[in-house]
């Protein structure tokens, strides 16, 4: 199945996965892990985005991020290029480090934010590298627990639901028996994770407008909100009222497929 083109709109949640070429390790020493963390921090300063979870494994990594102005393509290009350049220089090697194209799965935030934070932070446990996720230094888990202050994790949405570090830890622990979830790794032909309505709206065919006729996201928010009969601010806030959800879905569809 052919690859689906990358989609982008401010506020979309992505589960990003990148693997080493032919399964090779992308982190050989502790300094490599630390260098990647610093590269991630630098890129986020340059191309702001929200980071809700991450884990660095020996031959791959996962990021759970919500984009703002800049696309995952811009973010990952900067991150991977910078890290590979440093890795090759440090280890006196040449060539590709990562396998083909990274995977960026567009996820329904309301349905999967908490589940994906748990799934990602339990990677080292499922791989039997540690018994408890807090024993793995190279993830965002310890920051949620208050054991580290890397300043990488945007904990607000998750802790807004779970309230305390103890409840967060219990939530993570409850998922320890869940193994690999194949349905959370859709193919490149339809890289979406969410209810049927969410996927259908994102993948609905649309003819792109000429560049000269494309609205800015700010104008698009106002246009969709005006048609729904409420102020633009309502569309940007969290809410589960049917008319708000329907309008937000319409905005995402138009932003992704028509911008």
N, C-alpha and C positions, 0 to 999 in steps of 0.2 A: 504494500500500500504506500502511495507517495506521501512524503512528509507534508504536514499541514503548515502553511506559512505562519511565522511568529505573529502573535497578536499582542497589542498593547493598548492599555487605557489606564489612566490614573486610578488607583484603588483596587486593581486586580491583584489577587493573591496567587503566587507561583510556588510550586515545589520544584526546585532546581536540583538536578543530579548530574554530576560529571564524573567519569571514570577514567582510570589510567589506560593508556593505549595498550591493547592486548593484555589487559589485566595487570600491567606492571604497577609497582608502588609509586605513588606520587609524593609520599612523605617517607624519607629514609632515616631521618634523625629528628630529635626533638626540636632542633632549630628550624627545620622545615615547617613543622606545625606552627611554630611561633611566627615564622615569616608569612605564612598564609593568613594568620589572624591579623597581622599588621597590614597586609595588603588589603584585606577585607575592610579594615577600619579606614584606610586611605581612600579606597574607592567609594565608600559610603559618604565620606566627607565631600568627595568630588561630585558624585551623582546620588543625591539623597534617596534613601529608601528605608522602609521599616523592616527590621529583621526579627522574626518571632522564634526561630529555632535554627540551629545548625549543628552539624556533627562532621568531624574530619576523621575518616577511616584511613587505613594504610593505602588503599588503592582507589578510593573514591570519596566524594563528599556530598552532603545534602545541605541545602539552604531553603528556608521557608521565608519568603520575603514578599512584601507588598510594595509595588512600585508607585512612584509619584510622577514627576515629569519625564524621567528618563526610563527607557525600555530595558528589559532584561538583556537584550542584545548589547546595548551600550555598556551596561554594568558588567556583564560577564566577559566581554571582550577586554575591557580594561583590567579586570581582576586576573583572568587567566594569562593574558599576555605578560603582565608584570611578574606574576609568580613563576611562569615558565622561564622567563629570562633570568631571574634570580636563581632558580633551581639548576638550570643548565650551567650557569657560570660557577656555582658552588660545587657541583659534582662533575664538572669538566665533561659535559656531554652535549650532544646536538640532537636536533630533530624534535618530533612531536612528543609531548608528554601525555596529553589527554586524547581520549578515543573519539574521533569524529566530532559530531555536534552534541553539545550538552543537551540534556532534556529539560524542558521548561513546561510543566503541567499547570494549566490554569485551573484553579480550584475555587469551588464555592465557599466563600469565607464563613458564612453562617453555619454551614453543615460540617466543615472539615478543619477549621482552624485548630481547635483543641486536639482533635484526633491526630492531626499531622505533627503537632508539637510533640505529642507523646510518642508517636511512631518513630520520628527522627531521633529523639533523644534516647530511645531504647535500642538503637542500632548496635552499640557495642555489647549490650547484654545478649541480644539475639545471636551475635557473632561469637559469643562465648569468650570475649576478650576480657570482660569483667563480670562480676556477679551483680553489681549494683551500678546504675548509671552515674552516680556521683563519683565513682572511682575512675571514670574516664575524664581526663582533664580537658580534652579537645572537643567540647560541645557547649551549648548554651545552658545545659541543665543546671550546673552549679551556680550560675548567675541567678536563676529563678529561686534557688534555695538561699541566696544571700551569702554563699561561700566564696564567691569571686565577684569582682567589680570591674569587668573588662569594658563595660559601657557599650557593648555591642547589641545586647538584647533589648528590644522594645517590649517590655513585659506588661504594659497597661491592658491591652485587650484580654490576655489570658488571665491575669490576676484579677481583672475586673469580674471575671466569671467565677474563679476559684477562691478569691479573696485572700487566702493565707498561704505561706510556703508549705505548711503542714498539709493542707488540702491539695495543693499542687503535687506534693510528693506522693500522697496517697493515690491520686489520680494516675500518676505515672506508674506506680507500683501495680495498680489494677490491670494495666495493659501488658505486663511482663510475660504473660502466658500466650499472647497473641503473636503468631509467627508472621512470616512474610505475607503481605496482602497483595496478591497479583492485580486485583482490580484497582489498586492505587497507583499502578504503573501502566497507564494506557499507552498504546503505541503512538508513533509519530503521526499517524494518519488522522487521529482525533485526540489530541493531548489535553483532554478536559476531564475534570473530576467534580461531579456534582449531580444533583437530581436531574431527571430527564428534562425538566423545564429549563434549567440553567444551561445544560449542554445544547438543547435545541435552539435556544435564543442566541447562543454564541456562534453556533455553526450555521445558522440560517443564511442562505445565500443572499447576497446583496451586491448591487452594482456600485462600485466606488464612484463617488462624485469627482469631477475635475478638481484639481488642487485649488483653483481660484474660487470654488464654490464651497469648500469644506469649512465648516464652522469651527471656531476654537472650542476647547472643552468647556470654558466658562460660559460661552454663548449657548452651547449644547445643553448644559445643566439648566440654564434659565429657560430655554425653549421647552424642554421636557417637563420641567416643574410647572411652567405656565399652563401647558396643556392639561396637566393633572389637577391644576387648581390649588396649588400650595406654593409657598416661597421656596426658592432654591436651597436654602439652608436645611429644610426638612429632608430633601433628597440626599444630602451629604451626611446626615446623621444616621446612626443605627436605629432601626425600627422594623417592626414586623407587621404593621397594618397592611392589609391587602393592597390598597391603592398605592402605598409607598413602595412596597416590594415590586409591584407591577411597573411602576414608573422607573425604579432603579434598574430593573431588568432591561427596560427599553433603552435607558441611557447607556448601559454597558454594551448592549447589542450595537447601538449606533456608533458609540465611541470606538469599539473594536473593529467593526466591519465597514464603517463609512468614513473613518478619519484617515 
